[in-house]
Amino acid sequence: MKKLIVVTGPTASGKTDLAVRLALEHDTEIISADSRQIYKGIPIVTAVPDHDQRAGVTHHLMEMLPLDAYYSAAMFEKDALKIAADIWRKRDVAIVCGGSMMYVDALVKGIDELPTVPDSIRLPLMEDWKDNGDDWLRDRLKNLDPNYFAIVDQANMKRIFHAVEICLTAGTTYTSLRTGKRKSRDFEIEKIVIDMPREHLFDRINRRVTAMVERGLEEEARKVYPMRHLNSLNTVGLKEMFSYFDGEMDFETTVARIQKNTRVYAKKQLTWLKKSV
């Protein structure tokens, strides 16, 4: 039976290095399960593997979409399964690496079959969101599906947007379409979750942010600042830099805020991982 090795864990925990070592050991390829690394133009803030890490190992679903492209966990499940099947024609093992937990779960457990959202719904909704702001979108979801609104992460606007567009497309609540049933897979899954003491992880996060700044995070953020409304740029590191450009805080405070918010994000990832074991 073919095998899928899934390397996951919180941000800055060393997933990429481990996945590369495993890929070299098995002479195989890596599928990225990172919802931001799939976009072009933001390699520093998304910690895209560097040249040395990518040398000799083929990486898939990385830096392939423009910043204004739509992508979802359901699309990832479909794409990743197809790529894995292509890898298995040549190898017995495929590697998946990433900390976007919905993507990992979509591939390992499967995701509910949801209607395809047409551009006639998605694009006007995006414009309304851009014009009216996050609170407007939250209120829209609250009216369309109060049950899902009660449990969704209020800070995860991508998830809120997805729920609203599904409600509008299906003509029913997103809650009613979420079955939670696990799909069967015809391949073996080995899941490797990187764990370490929190103080060690948080130190790694702080040092990674410092390294990002030294590599040119500010310059990268300035290049995409005119497109700040895009969902692909709604990520830790860019949001704080945009606030800095707006004069809301000084540079030293901005860097400290990125470190803090990255640690908060890592805690959320750890909570998800505990629930998914």
GIFEN-V93099 format. One record per residue. N is the residue number from 1. RES is the residue in one small letter. PSI is psi in whole degrees, -180 to 180 (NA if undefined). OMEGA is omega as a letter, one per 20 degrees, with the letter a starting at -180 (none if undefined). Layout:
[[N/RES/PSI/OMEGA] [N/RES/PSI/OMEGA]]
//
This chain:
[[1/m/139/r] [2/k/154/a] [3/k/142/r] [4/l/116/r] [5/i/120/a] [6/v/116/r] [7/v/116/a] [8/t/175/a] [9/g/178/a] [10/p/164/r] [11/t/143/r] [12/a/17/a] [13/s/-6/r] [14/g/23/a] [15/k/-45/a] [16/t/-47/a] [17/d/-43/r] [18/l/-43/a] [19/a/-40/r] [20/v/-43/r] [21/r/-43/r] [22/l/-39/r] [23/a/-41/r] [24/l/-40/a] [25/e/-39/a] [26/h/2/a] [27/d/55/a] [28/t/-165/a] [29/e/163/a] [30/i/135/r] [31/i/121/a] [32/s/131/r] [33/a/58/a] [34/d/120/a] [35/s/-9/r] [36/r/-31/r] [37/q/-14/r] [38/i/-16/a] [39/y/148/r] [40/k/151/r] [41/g/-4/a] [42/i/51/a] [43/p/-28/a] [44/i/-51/a] [45/v/-26/r] [46/t/1/r] [47/a/48/r] [48/v/137/r] [49/p/139/a] [50/d/-179/a] [51/h/-43/a] [52/d/-40/a] [53/q/-30/a] [54/r/-12/a] [55/a/124/r] [56/g/-6/a] [57/v/122/r] [58/t/130/r] [59/h/137/a] [60/h/157/r] [61/l/46/a] [62/m/129/r] [63/e/52/a] [64/m/-11/a] [65/l/145/r] [66/p/158/a] [67/l/-24/a] [68/d/7/a] [69/a/148/r] [70/y/139/r] [71/y/148/a] [72/s/170/r] [73/a/-36/r] [74/a/-40/r] [75/m/-38/r] [76/f/-45/r] [77/e/-47/a] [78/k/-47/a] [79/d/-44/a] [80/a/-40/r] [81/l/-39/r] [82/k/-44/a] [83/i/-43/r] [84/a/-42/r] [85/a/-39/r] [86/d/-41/r] [87/i/-42/a] [88/w/-16/r] [89/r/-22/a] [90/k/-26/a] [91/r/164/r] [92/d/-17/a] [93/v/139/r] [94/a/147/a] [95/i/136/r] [96/v/136/a] [97/c/126/r] [98/g/161/a] [99/g/11/r] [100/s/99/a] [101/m/-33/r] [102/m/-34/r] [103/y/-45/r] [104/v/-47/a] [105/d/-38/r] [106/a/-39/a] [107/l/-42/a] [108/v/-45/a] [109/k/-19/a] [110/g/162/a] [111/i/152/a] [112/d/145/r] [113/e/118/a] [114/l/155/a] [115/p/148/r] [116/t/127/a] [117/v/121/r] [118/p/156/r] [119/d/-27/a] [120/s/-20/r] [121/i/-46/a] [122/r/-48/a] [123/l/-47/r] [124/p/-35/r] [125/l/-41/r] [126/m/-42/r] [127/e/-42/r] [128/d/-40/r] [129/w/-45/r] [130/k/-42/a] [131/d/-35/a] [132/n/-16/r] [133/g/175/a] [134/d/-41/a] [135/d/-36/r] [136/w/-43/a] [137/l/-39/r] [138/r/-43/r] [139/d/-36/r] [140/r/-45/r] [141/l/-41/a] [142/k/-37/r] [143/n/-37/a] [144/l/-37/a] [145/d/79/a] [146/p/-29/a] [147/n/-44/r] [148/y/-36/r] [149/f/-34/a] [150/a/-21/a] [151/i/-14/a] [152/v/150/r] [153/d/113/a] [154/q/-17/r] [155/a/-11/a] [156/n/86/a] [157/m/-28/r] [158/k/-42/a] [159/r/-39/r] [160/i/-44/r] [161/f/-45/a] [162/h/-43/a] [163/a/-41/r] [164/v/-46/a] [165/e/-33/r] [166/i/-43/r] [167/c/-46/a] [168/l/-36/a] [169/t/-45/a] [170/a/-22/a] [171/g/19/r] [172/t/-179/a] [173/t/150/r] [174/y/-36/r] [175/t/-42/a] [176/s/-19/a] [177/l/-9/a] [178/r/104/a] [179/t/-32/a] [180/g/8/a] [181/k/135/r] [182/r/134/r] [183/k/150/r] [184/s/145/r] [185/r/143/a] [186/d/31/r] [187/f/157/r] [188/e/140/r] [189/i/124/r] [190/e/115/a] [191/k/122/r] [192/i/115/a] [193/v/118/r] [194/i/129/a] [195/d/153/r] [196/m/164/r] [197/p/142/a] [198/r/-38/a] [199/e/-33/r] [200/h/-44/r] [201/l/-45/a] [202/f/-34/r] [203/d/-40/r] [204/r/-41/r] [205/i/-48/a] [206/n/-41/a] [207/r/-34/r] [208/r/-43/r] [209/v/-44/r] [210/t/-43/r] [211/a/-38/r] [212/m/-43/r] [213/v/-44/a] [214/e/-29/a] [215/r/-13/r] [216/g/32/r] [217/l/-43/a] [218/e/-45/a] [219/e/-41/r] [220/e/-43/a] [221/a/-38/r] [222/r/-35/a] [223/k/-35/a] [224/v/-2/a] [225/y/-41/r] [226/p/-18/a] [227/m/22/a] [228/r/-21/a] [229/h/-14/a] [230/l/144/a] [231/n/-32/a] [232/s/-21/a] [233/l/4/r] [234/n/71/a] [235/t/153/r] [236/v/136/a] [237/g/-46/r] [238/l/-43/a] [239/k/-42/a] [240/e/-39/r] [241/m/-39/r] [242/f/-40/r] [243/s/-37/r] [244/y/-44/r] [245/f/-31/r] [246/d/-1/r] [247/g/18/a] [248/e/-19/r] [249/m/161/r] [250/d/174/a] [251/f/-43/a] [252/e/-42/r] [253/t/-37/r] [254/t/-47/a] [255/v/-44/r] [256/a/-37/r] [257/r/-38/r] [258/i/-43/r] [259/q/-46/a] [260/k/-48/a] [261/n/-30/r] [262/t/-38/r] [263/r/-39/r] [264/v/-43/r] [265/y/-41/r] [266/a/-39/r] [267/k/-40/r] [268/k/-40/r] [269/q/-42/r] [270/l/-40/r] [271/t/-44/r] [272/w/-45/a] [273/l/-40/r] [274/k/-38/a] [275/k/-27/a] [276/s/-6/r] [277/v/NA/none]]
//
